[in-house]
Amino acid sequence: MKTFYKIFGLSFIWFSVWGIFIFYLQPQGVDYINNYLLTAIYFLLVIVALTSIFKKEMDGYIDKFSPRDLLAMVLFSIVVISIYYFLNALNINTPLGAIRNTLPAVFQLDPKFIVTKAFEIMFQQVFFMISIYYLFGNNVSKYIDILLFGFYTMFIHLPILFTDASTGKILFGASFFVGLIFSYCITKSKKGFIYSYMIHFGLYVILTAIFWLGGSKLISGLGII
């Protein structure tokens, strides 16, 4: 029963954050591209709130950031954003570029998207770290726990199946595997939070690069567009 209440409480936080964004902010014209700075600020405020409220829980999984850690994250972000800009410059006048605005936001190559996505991903990683603590305790040693967290990650991504986003089914299926990866990184290494953030951020850029460099034929075969 205690586990049920934990899952309910954590899920309430997750769905509340997304509910405010999807049902209140987006209808007001605040999304990943339009008024993107407001979106970034929204997720930043959520991150600050979570890290303040759950600081004790998070301390069990993360060391204090060293200058080297901060430099690594900054350099990684610069590389990711540079790739995004390169893809934008490379494909602006291609046939696919003509239909850019009809594509899912992640494929539109708008630099504003990658900025806001960085903050959203940070929120997700902070939430995952807190969830792992409450669901499995301060020390996760059994691989069955990591497997269960994969299913929990799928559960909180269920609503994406009911959205208009054409990438919903793929992201839902992928959520199980990324749940495994993130929980493994976070529980097996004090630097795991950094690694999981980099993996999460990098996946979006890799997916975008595959689309624009591989062309629409490959992606259409996967049912994305």
Protein Blocks (a to p, Z undefined) as FASTA:
>chain_A
ZZmmmmmmmmmmmmmmmmmmmmmmmmnopafknoklmmmmmmmmmmmmmmmmmmmmmmmm
occddfklmmmmmmmmmmmmmmmmmmmmmmmmgmklmmmmmpcfklnopaklmmmmmmmm
mmmmmmmmmmmmmmnojbdfbfklmmmmmmmmmmmmmmmmmmmbfklmmmmmmmmmmmmm
mmmmmmmpcklmmmmmmmmmmmmmmmmmmmmmnojmlmmmnomZZ
